[in-house]
């Protein structure tokens, strides 16, 4: 084991959420297993005063996520992983950027591979815009990467291609992250200056990566072309042929953006977003793979069943229209004491409609929803 003081890593722990790592005493004996939930920061401070430690191998080795974590503990790892990627993307790229990005994104890739349903849920289950100065750009990059990587796997792409997809999705907007965070809460129309910044960001993002020592030509080309279209309606250069990785990332970018709320508009419902994305892409094979991977009712969308119950899709089922749902209300609309599993392949529990998350007055922790629909 490789122990370090808990004090060095206390920012990784959040009150009210399961701890992503075990906590040990100064002699290396386990005090609290991963998944323990702190109710206050004072509890954490008391452990720090006792010189508690953590085993850094638990977060240096992303493969341990799949080996050791229970499914209901994975949301804490998602928050940690998105935080790591976000911190890297917000910082000015340095000469070791490629290595740093690969290191920061390995846990993300491990989480996607460990539980694709939960990965999709992270992209679909969007919360209201909080107006935070840095939250949207990095989260959207992770959601785009998640969607694109899952589609690339469905398409049978090579490990090298999937790595390029991941890198491209995470860095495509690195030159306009600040503007992205502003636009998500901006009610007024885009200004001419902002429009110019949007139009130029693919080239500027690639230039930033080159200045940080990136030499992978496939990656750089995909970043430059991630807003290009086959019919020449994209930007900024309108090449005769568009990089395939760029096409897939562009489709994932547009699709996940439709699922995200803005201050001036709610998110599209998952089924409507899928139909619109497929129509806009004119049924191309890459977008078709993306939509098929998510399914008609993807994990994270809120649905009303024929039984009258309302809940959240937690896992895809045997067909695109029969997922597994954790219901939160009974037939009369009353809040259930505990979420309950419903298999929508059963006629009485078939899906009647997708409903807005904002219209669901009930708020239940994701961990409880996962426990209702276990592996």
LUMZATOR-894027 format. One line per field, with one value per residue (C-alpha): residue in three letters; residue number from 0; x, y, z. Coordinates in steps of 0.02 Angstrom, whole numbers, plus 50000, padded with zeros to 5 digits. Example, Ala and Ser with C-alpha at 12.3 -4.5 7.8 and 13.67 -1.06 7.14 Angstrom:
! LUMZATOR-894027
resn <- [ALA / SER]
resi <- [0 / 1]
u <- [50615 / 50684]
v <- [49775 / 49947]
w <- [50390 / 50357]
//
This chain:
! LUMZATOR-894027
resn <- [UNK / UNK / UNK / UNK / UNK / UNK / UNK / UNK / UNK / UNK / UNK / UNK / UNK / UNK / UNK / UNK / UNK / UNK / UNK / UNK / UNK / UNK / UNK / UNK / UNK / UNK / UNK / UNK / UNK / UNK / UNK / UNK / UNK / UNK / UNK / UNK / UNK / UNK / UNK / UNK / UNK / UNK / UNK / UNK / UNK / UNK / UNK / UNK / UNK / UNK / UNK / UNK / UNK / UNK / UNK / UNK / UNK / UNK / UNK / UNK / UNK / UNK / UNK / UNK / UNK / UNK / UNK / UNK / UNK / UNK / UNK / UNK / UNK / UNK / UNK / UNK / UNK / UNK / UNK / UNK / UNK / UNK / UNK / UNK / UNK / UNK / UNK / UNK / UNK / UNK / UNK / UNK / UNK / UNK / UNK / UNK / UNK / UNK / UNK / UNK / UNK / UNK / UNK / UNK / UNK / UNK / UNK / UNK / UNK / UNK / UNK / UNK / UNK / UNK / UNK / UNK / UNK / UNK / UNK / UNK / UNK / UNK / UNK / UNK / UNK / UNK / UNK / UNK / UNK / UNK / UNK / UNK / UNK / UNK / UNK / UNK / UNK / UNK / UNK / UNK / UNK / UNK / UNK / UNK / UNK / UNK / UNK / UNK / UNK / UNK / UNK / UNK / UNK / UNK / UNK / UNK / UNK / UNK / UNK / UNK / UNK / UNK / UNK / UNK / UNK / UNK / UNK / UNK / UNK / UNK / UNK / UNK / UNK / UNK / UNK / UNK / UNK / UNK / UNK / UNK / UNK / UNK / UNK / UNK / UNK / UNK / UNK / UNK / UNK / UNK / UNK / UNK / UNK / UNK / UNK / UNK / UNK / UNK / UNK / UNK / UNK / UNK / UNK / UNK / UNK / UNK / UNK / UNK / UNK / UNK / UNK / UNK / UNK / UNK / UNK / UNK / UNK / UNK / UNK / UNK / UNK / UNK / UNK / UNK / UNK / UNK / UNK / UNK / UNK / UNK / UNK / UNK / UNK / UNK / UNK / UNK / UNK / UNK / UNK / UNK / UNK / UNK / UNK / UNK / UNK / UNK / UNK / UNK / UNK / UNK / UNK / UNK / UNK / UNK / UNK / UNK / UNK / UNK / UNK / UNK / UNK / UNK / UNK / UNK / UNK / UNK / UNK / UNK / UNK / UNK / UNK / UNK / UNK / UNK / UNK / UNK / UNK / UNK / UNK / UNK / UNK / UNK / UNK / UNK / UNK / UNK / UNK / UNK / UNK / UNK / UNK / UNK / UNK / UNK / UNK / UNK / UNK / UNK / UNK / UNK / UNK / UNK / UNK / UNK / UNK / UNK / UNK / UNK / UNK / UNK / UNK / UNK / UNK / UNK / UNK / UNK / UNK / UNK / UNK / UNK / UNK / UNK / UNK / UNK / UNK / UNK / UNK / UNK / UNK / UNK / UNK / UNK / UNK / UNK / UNK / UNK / UNK / UNK / UNK / UNK / UNK / UNK / UNK / UNK / UNK / UNK / UNK / UNK / UNK / UNK / UNK / UNK / UNK / UNK / UNK / UNK / UNK / UNK / UNK / UNK / UNK / UNK / UNK / UNK / UNK / UNK / UNK / UNK / UNK / UNK / UNK / UNK / UNK / UNK / UNK]
resi <- [0 / 1 / 2 / 3 / 4 / 5 / 6 / 7 / 8 / 9 / 10 / 11 / 12 / 13 / 14 / 15 / 16 / 17 / 18 / 19 / 20 / 21 / 22 / 23 / 24 / 25 / 26 / 27 / 28 / 29 / 30 / 31 / 32 / 33 / 34 / 35 / 36 / 37 / 38 / 39 / 40 / 41 / 42 / 43 / 44 / 45 / 46 / 47 / 48 / 49 / 50 / 51 / 52 / 53 / 54 / 55 / 56 / 57 / 58 / 59 / 60 / 61 / 62 / 63 / 64 / 65 / 66 / 67 / 68 / 69 / 70 / 71 / 72 / 73 / 74 / 75 / 76 / 77 / 78 / 79 / 80 / 81 / 82 / 83 / 84 / 85 / 86 / 87 / 88 / 89 / 90 / 91 / 92 / 93 / 94 / 95 / 96 / 97 / 98 / 99 / 100 / 101 / 102 / 103 / 104 / 105 / 106 / 107 / 108 / 109 / 110 / 111 / 112 / 113 / 114 / 115 / 116 / 117 / 118 / 119 / 120 / 121 / 122 / 123 / 124 / 125 / 126 / 127 / 128 / 129 / 130 / 131 / 132 / 133 / 134 / 135 / 136 / 137 / 138 / 139 / 140 / 141 / 142 / 143 / 144 / 145 / 146 / 147 / 148 / 149 / 150 / 151 / 152 / 153 / 154 / 155 / 156 / 157 / 158 / 159 / 160 / 161 / 162 / 163 / 164 / 165 / 166 / 167 / 168 / 169 / 170 / 171 / 172 / 173 / 174 / 175 / 176 / 177 / 178 / 179 / 180 / 181 / 182 / 183 / 184 / 185 / 186 / 187 / 188 / 189 / 190 / 191 / 192 / 193 / 194 / 195 / 196 / 197 / 198 / 199 / 200 / 201 / 202 / 203 / 204 / 205 / 206 / 207 / 208 / 209 / 210 / 211 / 212 / 213 / 214 / 215 / 216 / 217 / 218 / 219 / 220 / 221 / 222 / 223 / 224 / 225 / 226 / 227 / 228 / 229 / 230 / 231 / 232 / 233 / 234 / 235 / 236 / 237 / 238 / 239 / 240 / 241 / 242 / 243 / 244 / 245 / 246 / 247 / 248 / 249 / 250 / 251 / 252 / 253 / 254 / 255 / 256 / 257 / 258 / 259 / 260 / 261 / 262 / 263 / 264 / 265 / 266 / 267 / 268 / 269 / 270 / 271 / 272 / 273 / 274 / 275 / 276 / 277 / 278 / 279 / 280 / 281 / 282 / 283 / 284 / 285 / 286 / 287 / 288 / 289 / 290 / 291 / 292 / 293 / 294 / 295 / 296 / 297 / 298 / 299 / 300 / 301 / 302 / 303 / 304 / 305 / 306 / 307 / 308 / 309 / 310 / 311 / 312 / 313 / 314 / 315 / 316 / 317 / 318 / 319 / 320 / 321 / 322 / 323 / 324 / 325 / 326 / 327 / 328 / 329 / 330 / 331 / 332 / 333 / 334 / 335 / 336 / 337 / 338 / 339 / 340 / 341 / 342 / 343 / 344 / 345 / 346 / 347 / 348 / 349 / 350 / 351 / 352 / 353 / 354 / 355 / 356 / 357 / 358 / 359 / 360 / 361 / 362 / 363 / 364 / 365 / 366 / 367 / 368 / 369 / 370 / 371 / 372 / 373 / 374]
u <- [50000 / 50051 / 49981 / 49971 / 49892 / 49706 / 49735 / 49817 / 49660 / 49517 / 49448 / 49404 / 49274 / 49103 / 48980 / 48824 / 48909 / 48993 / 49182 / 49269 / 49413 / 49446 / 49516 / 49652 / 49734 / 49916 / 49963 / 49872 / 49720 / 49555 / 49444 / 49309 / 49277 / 49246 / 49064 / 49051 / 48949 / 49007 / 48863 / 48974 / 49148 / 49181 / 49186 / 49319 / 49420 / 49419 / 49496 / 49628 / 49670 / 49695 / 49820 / 49711 / 49778 / 49719 / 49796 / 49835 / 49840 / 49651 / 49644 / 49807 / 49747 / 49581 / 49556 / 49517 / 49352 / 49283 / 49362 / 49314 / 49169 / 48987 / 48872 / 48789 / 48961 / 49002 / 48916 / 49049 / 49183 / 49096 / 49100 / 49283 / 49327 / 49233 / 49318 / 49491 / 49456 / 49377 / 49527 / 49644 / 49538 / 49521 / 49709 / 49825 / 49892 / 50075 / 50206 / 50152 / 49968 / 49945 / 50011 / 49910 / 49749 / 49772 / 49804 / 49654 / 49537 / 49585 / 49464 / 49328 / 49357 / 49358 / 49189 / 49114 / 49174 / 49124 / 48942 / 48883 / 48705 / 48765 / 48878 / 48728 / 48629 / 48762 / 48740 / 48550 / 48506 / 48544 / 48509 / 48447 / 48573 / 48659 / 48747 / 48916 / 49064 / 49155 / 49035 / 48954 / 49102 / 49193 / 49035 / 48979 / 49151 / 49135 / 48958 / 49009 / 49158 / 49045 / 48919 / 49051 / 49155 / 49003 / 48955 / 49134 / 49130 / 48964 / 49042 / 49187 / 49320 / 49498 / 49575 / 49677 / 49521 / 49427 / 49571 / 49566 / 49377 / 49402 / 49542 / 49447 / 49285 / 49372 / 49475 / 49368 / 49313 / 49467 / 49487 / 49310 / 49271 / 49247 / 49124 / 49031 / 49005 / 48940 / 48823 / 48735 / 48667 / 48652 / 48475 / 48518 / 48563 / 48741 / 48839 / 48941 / 49101 / 49042 / 48990 / 49165 / 49240 / 49126 / 49168 / 49356 / 49364 / 49402 / 49560 / 49608 / 49581 / 49695 / 49825 / 49822 / 49849 / 49996 / 50073 / 50055 / 50158 / 50019 / 50085 / 49947 / 49887 / 49725 / 49679 / 49722 / 49627 / 49473 / 49474 / 49489 / 49346 / 49224 / 49099 / 49116 / 48973 / 48973 / 48866 / 48985 / 48870 / 48989 / 49138 / 49274 / 49354 / 49220 / 49335 / 49279 / 49299 / 49271 / 49372 / 49268 / 49314 / 49263 / 49095 / 49057 / 49112 / 49009 / 48855 / 48883 / 48916 / 48751 / 48651 / 48711 / 48690 / 48506 / 48490 / 48567 / 48464 / 48499 / 48439 / 48324 / 48260 / 48232 / 48321 / 48239 / 48160 / 48271 / 48158 / 48132 / 48319 / 48356 / 48229 / 48290 / 48473 / 48437 / 48340 / 48475 / 48609 / 48501 / 48518 / 48706 / 48781 / 48881 / 48731 / 48626 / 48752 / 48746 / 48556 / 48548 / 48674 / 48568 / 48404 / 48231 / 48219 / 48398 / 48451 / 48424 / 48261 / 48102 / 47951 / 47769 / 47716 / 47549 / 47522 / 47521 / 47686 / 47826 / 48010 / 48182 / 48255 / 48406 / 48459 / 48427 / 48323 / 48320 / 48244 / 48257 / 48081 / 48087 / 48211 / 48216 / 48143 / 48155 / 47982 / 47967 / 47779 / 47633 / 47483 / 47401 / 47556 / 47602 / 47785 / 47844 / 47941 / 48076 / 48103 / 48047 / 48104 / 47989 / 48025 / 47939 / 47939 / 47787 / 47629 / 47561 / 47723 / 47748 / 47805 / 47665 / 47770 / 47934 / 47907 / 48017 / 48130 / 48082 / 47901 / 47946 / 47935 / 48019 / 48207 / 48293 / 48479 / 48554 / 48626 / 48451 / 48390 / 48537 / 48501 / 48322 / 48385 / 48543 / 48655]
v <- [50000 / 50181 / 50287 / 50476 / 50593 / 50617 / 50804 / 50806 / 50737 / 50808 / 50903 / 50734 / 50706 / 50790 / 50791 / 50691 / 50586 / 50415 / 50423 / 50362 / 50285 / 50191 / 50285 / 50209 / 50252 / 50301 / 50118 / 50065 / 49986 / 50017 / 50142 / 50172 / 50074 / 50162 / 50212 / 50283 / 50443 / 50595 / 50701 / 50852 / 50918 / 50915 / 50724 / 50731 / 50859 / 50746 / 50606 / 50725 / 50773 / 50587 / 50583 / 50469 / 50413 / 50354 / 50227 / 50330 / 50173 / 50174 / 50329 / 50311 / 50146 / 50178 / 49992 / 49973 / 50063 / 49913 / 49786 / 49854 / 49977 / 49930 / 50002 / 50120 / 50191 / 50237 / 50409 / 50470 / 50411 / 50502 / 50665 / 50639 / 50596 / 50744 / 50855 / 50793 / 50818 / 50988 / 51051 / 51000 / 51079 / 51243 / 51258 / 51326 / 51178 / 51138 / 51039 / 50875 / 50901 / 50738 / 50635 / 50737 / 50718 / 50531 / 50512 / 50618 / 50531 / 50351 / 50342 / 50414 / 50280 / 50146 / 50208 / 50207 / 50029 / 49972 / 50027 / 50097 / 50120 / 50232 / 50323 / 50363 / 50415 / 50544 / 50625 / 50618 / 50661 / 50846 / 50964 / 51142 / 51275 / 51332 / 51483 / 51416 / 51497 / 51338 / 51192 / 51179 / 51172 / 51030 / 50930 / 50947 / 50889 / 50734 / 50699 / 50716 / 50601 / 50473 / 50470 / 50466 / 50329 / 50217 / 50242 / 50207 / 50042 / 49996 / 50035 / 49917 / 50051 / 50010 / 50057 / 50192 / 50267 / 50265 / 50353 / 50487 / 50503 / 50528 / 50656 / 50752 / 50762 / 50823 / 50957 / 51014 / 51173 / 51206 / 51379 / 51435 / 51358 / 51528 / 51581 / 51415 / 51442 / 51617 / 51568 / 51434 / 51570 / 51709 / 51761 / 51892 / 51841 / 51795 / 51953 / 51974 / 51962 / 51802 / 51731 / 51763 / 51675 / 51526 / 51516 / 51519 / 51404 / 51240 / 51314 / 51402 / 51245 / 51146 / 51284 / 51280 / 51092 / 51111 / 51242 / 51117 / 50990 / 50885 / 50803 / 50675 / 50731 / 50630 / 50714 / 50888 / 50862 / 50799 / 50952 / 51067 / 50980 / 50945 / 51072 / 51029 / 50952 / 50839 / 50963 / 51108 / 51197 / 51182 / 51286 / 51347 / 51274 / 51165 / 51027 / 50906 / 50759 / 50765 / 50663 / 50516 / 50546 / 50729 / 50674 / 50560 / 50687 / 50823 / 50713 / 50672 / 50856 / 50910 / 50769 / 50795 / 50984 / 50954 / 50861 / 51004 / 51148 / 51331 / 51477 / 51524 / 51349 / 51179 / 51023 / 50924 / 50762 / 50613 / 50538 / 50707 / 50744 / 50576 / 50602 / 50779 / 50727 / 50584 / 50699 / 50834 / 50704 / 50635 / 50459 / 50440 / 50280 / 50364 / 50456 / 50299 / 50205 / 50343 / 50343 / 50152 / 50148 / 50266 / 50181 / 50254 / 50279 / 50299 / 50286 / 50453 / 50501 / 50516 / 50416 / 50387 / 50206 / 50136 / 50092 / 50279 / 50270 / 50392 / 50350 / 50359 / 50239 / 50157 / 50020 / 49977 / 49822 / 49682 / 49800 / 49988 / 50014 / 49905 / 49977 / 49947 / 50089 / 50143 / 50212 / 50355 / 50374 / 50255 / 50245 / 50394 / 50503 / 50487 / 50476 / 50299 / 50268 / 50180 / 50174 / 50011 / 49917 / 49901 / 49798 / 49890 / 49732 / 49683 / 49754 / 49831 / 49928 / 49984 / 50163 / 50285 / 50443 / 50529 / 50672 / 50820 / 50795 / 50970 / 50915 / 50778 / 50858 / 50710 / 50713 / 50551 / 50520 / 50429 / 50297 / 50246 / 50235 / 50123 / 50011 / 49990 / 49920 / 49822 / 49724]
w <- [50000 / 49972 / 50113 / 50114 / 50243 / 50221 / 50237 / 50065 / 49984 / 50086 / 49935 / 49860 / 49996 / 50000 / 50146 / 50105 / 49970 / 49985 / 50003 / 49846 / 49946 / 50106 / 50257 / 50367 / 50532 / 50542 / 50561 / 50403 / 50484 / 50397 / 50488 / 50359 / 50200 / 50037 / 50021 / 50198 / 50197 / 50296 / 50361 / 50395 / 50359 / 50548 / 50544 / 50410 / 50507 / 50661 / 50558 / 50492 / 50672 / 50707 / 50562 / 50457 / 50288 / 50118 / 50000 / 49844 / 49738 / 49746 / 49638 / 49543 / 49470 / 49381 / 49349 / 49535 / 49503 / 49411 / 49527 / 49697 / 49690 / 49712 / 49580 / 49703 / 49746 / 49567 / 49567 / 49689 / 49569 / 49427 / 49524 / 49564 / 49384 / 49312 / 49439 / 49388 / 49203 / 49235 / 49334 / 49193 / 49057 / 49153 / 49177 / 49043 / 48942 / 48977 / 48882 / 48964 / 48918 / 48822 / 48967 / 49093 / 48993 / 48971 / 49158 / 49207 / 49085 / 49125 / 49272 / 49160 / 49029 / 49165 / 49228 / 49053 / 49026 / 49201 / 49184 / 49016 / 49083 / 49223 / 49100 / 48990 / 49142 / 49185 / 49014 / 49012 / 49193 / 49182 / 49325 / 49318 / 49268 / 49426 / 49353 / 49411 / 49323 / 49273 / 49282 / 49110 / 48990 / 49076 / 49111 / 48931 / 48872 / 48983 / 48924 / 48742 / 48771 / 48856 / 48714 / 48578 / 48662 / 48683 / 48501 / 48445 / 48541 / 48459 / 48289 / 48326 / 48314 / 48366 / 48534 / 48446 / 48366 / 48531 / 48616 / 48481 / 48508 / 48695 / 48674 / 48540 / 48638 / 48795 / 48707 / 48558 / 48649 / 48754 / 48675 / 48716 / 48886 / 48966 / 48830 / 48845 / 49031 / 48995 / 48854 / 48956 / 49072 / 48942 / 48898 / 48766 / 48586 / 48541 / 48500 / 48338 / 48440 / 48524 / 48355 / 48288 / 48438 / 48410 / 48225 / 48259 / 48410 / 48317 / 48243 / 48404 / 48507 / 48391 / 48399 / 48590 / 48586 / 48467 / 48580 / 48724 / 48628 / 48549 / 48390 / 48355 / 48183 / 48193 / 48357 / 48294 / 48131 / 48223 / 48337 / 48187 / 48098 / 48240 / 48172 / 47988 / 47887 / 47733 / 47637 / 47669 / 47791 / 47938 / 47992 / 47986 / 47827 / 47744 / 47679 / 47544 / 47664 / 47851 / 47976 / 48041 / 48223 / 48202 / 48131 / 48278 / 48408 / 48322 / 48328 / 48512 / 48548 / 48469 / 48547 / 48725 / 48707 / 48667 / 48832 / 48932 / 49002 / 48968 / 49070 / 48925 / 48883 / 48965 / 48900 / 48763 / 48818 / 48776 / 48643 / 48558 / 48562 / 48480 / 48341 / 48306 / 48305 / 48185 / 48069 / 48071 / 48031 / 47891 / 47958 / 47940 / 48011 / 48149 / 48220 / 48202 / 48310 / 48440 / 48450 / 48454 / 48596 / 48702 / 48658 / 48641 / 48830 / 48891 / 49073 / 49157 / 49072 / 49175 / 49118 / 49162 / 49154 / 49098 / 49281 / 49320 / 49415 / 49375 / 49387 / 49310 / 49182 / 49262 / 49140 / 48959 / 48930 / 48804 / 48675 / 48645 / 48714 / 48871 / 48997 / 49185 / 49287 / 49469 / 49509 / 49634 / 49645 / 49659 / 49540 / 49625 / 49612 / 49795 / 49843 / 49879 / 50038 / 49936 / 49747 / 49668 / 49513 / 49363 / 49207 / 49065 / 48960 / 49064 / 48981 / 49140 / 49165 / 48985 / 48957 / 48922 / 48899 / 48934 / 49058 / 49107 / 49257 / 49314 / 49328 / 49451 / 49622 / 49705 / 49729 / 49778 / 49788 / 49639 / 49754 / 49811 / 49631 / 49587 / 49737 / 49675 / 49508 / 49553 / 49436]
//
